[in-house]
Amino acid sequence: MKKNKQFILKASGLVLLAFCLQLSAKAQELRSLSGANSPNDDTNPVWIGNNTLLFTRAFHPQNLGGVSDSGDIWETRKDETGEWGKATHRPDLSTAGYDLVLGLEDVLTLLVLRKEGDQTSVHQFSKFGADWNYLRKVNFPDLNSFEGPVTGRVAEGGKVIFLAGKRQGGFGNEDIYLSEKTGIVEWSELKNLGSAINGFGQEVGPFYDPVSKKLYFSSNSYPGANGKDILISKRLGESWDSWSKPEIWQQISSRGSEASITFISKDEVVWTSTQNSDGYADLMTFSTPVPLVIPTEFSAPITVSAEPENPKPTRRPIQVNESASRTVVLPLSDSTEVSLKLPPITPIANEIPEVESPVTWLVIDGKNKEELPYTLTFIKGTEIVDYQEAQLVSELKKRSINLIKISSAGYFPKQVLVENLDFKTKTVVLLTKAEQGSTVLLEDVKFKRGTAELEGENTEASLSDLAIFLKENPQIKIRINGHTDNAGDPGLNKQLSLERAGSVRNFLIDKGVNFENLRISGWGGTRPVASNATEAGRVKNRRVELAVEQ
């Protein structure tokens, strides 16, 4: 628990208290959904019935966008014994962008939020057997006004959607908003839930229970916050404008950050927590069913009184109606008052200053997910530089270090751009073992448009590192495979893909790699890894890969 309580106890009761606390701790032991979790970021669990939980998994090799994909939809199922099965990928619900399940609009219709580039949208899918078939995009205004990630849930039987994200004019970083369904595919403009819910920090992962009228959400805005906890606020009346003062759900509070509650039943919940996963979220629940200790007492939010310090007994207080026009009622006497119209209040975002921390790393085998020992090499342009200080992103940029190479014995090295590092989360790097059958995408190798000419410092740095690795491991023989999309003449595409593979081989040979260890192939557009129907898919199909042959 994040708040310690002090008790004055008689000595004779200490043994009994210790025994009771031991039983309580055992009864409320938490566990991750081991079959469903991964070393990646597993977030936003949504229970859709039929023993099925959908969630978003980031940066997984099986994601449609590969290890750089910020979120695909995955599924885990609960068996008769209560165990959660191994998670499976749902490509029918996913794209190469960020995908997040909002929940069921009705028993057969699922809503999914997508963020592709700078475009955010909501889509309907229809249930057909075990599959989800795409229906259509819904008309949802204001979605592109969000800056950064968005979380949310469907509520009220598909009539309401709660969304959380950062927008101009909010109260803090991320706020919670509401939209109501106005037609078959029509939704209203987003409405901020107000200062009773949204504070100066982050409010994310909303879940609304229509039976109890309680809104569960994750927040770090309350006094004394250390990470994010689940807060609960109760809807007061029938309006979406009025909420109680939020209360912390102490039962699932930890030293990590909790978010995204979903109810499996009235007595069972799943949520996400970072307490055991080095900054990346895991799906959590209780080891054994326990009574859910949910706050039941809720009070009205604290308001600032506008009364004078020493009001006369006969003088009525000033009344403030904070509607769009803000009417202020000023009592002049017992029977006379005057109303003034003031402009609406615009919330002011109070940013929490962040203290930069050194970059932290998690390097794992991309196949078996085991953690690996590693070394880091710092690169400025194409030159390796000696750098021993703390890995602060600002300091790396100050010294013009633009790349960091991650190496582990027996694995192909990988480079990470400094501009892509984030000190707020652990940087996860998946390495591929140099063994027969392994395939490696040369992510940083670029060509001038429509030619086989290599382009850019990052391309040269990446291929130089590969050359060093191959010279240190002369027993490895590789095939360099060139690929294109399916646009244009197939014959020309095949020739271009072969020439690009040849350019990579020539560069490696110039760096001292044995010619006999390098073979090339050009496949044109015959082996796509993504749909050619979109530009994002075509970009992924234009690639060069290495395949280990021996």
ABEGO torsion letter per residue (X at the ends): XABBBBBBBBAAAAAAAAAAAAAAAAAABBBBBAAABBABBBBGBBBAEGGBBBBBBBGBAABAAEAABAEBBBBBBBBAAGBBBBBBBBAAABBABBBBBAEBABAABBBBBBBBEABBBBBBBBBBEABBBBABBBBBBGAAABBEBBBEBBBGGGABBBBBBBBBGBABBBBBBBBBBABAABBBBBBBAEAAABBABBBBGBBBBAAAGBBBBBBAABBGBBEBBBBBBBBBEABAABBBBBBBBAAABBABBBBGBBBABAABBBBBBAAAAGGBBBBBBBABBBBBBBBABBBBBBBBBABBABBBAABBBBBBBBBAAGBBBBBABAABBBBBBBBBBBBBBBBBBBBBBBBBBBBBBAAAGBBBBBBBBBBBEABBBBBABBBBAAAAAAAGBABBBBBBBGBBBBBBBAAABBAABBBBBBBBBBBBGBBBBBAABBBBBGBABBBEAAAAAAAAAAAAAAAABAABBBBBBBBBBABEBAAAAAAAAAAAAAAAAAAAAAAGBBAAABBBBBAEAABBABBAABAAAAAAABBBBBBBAX
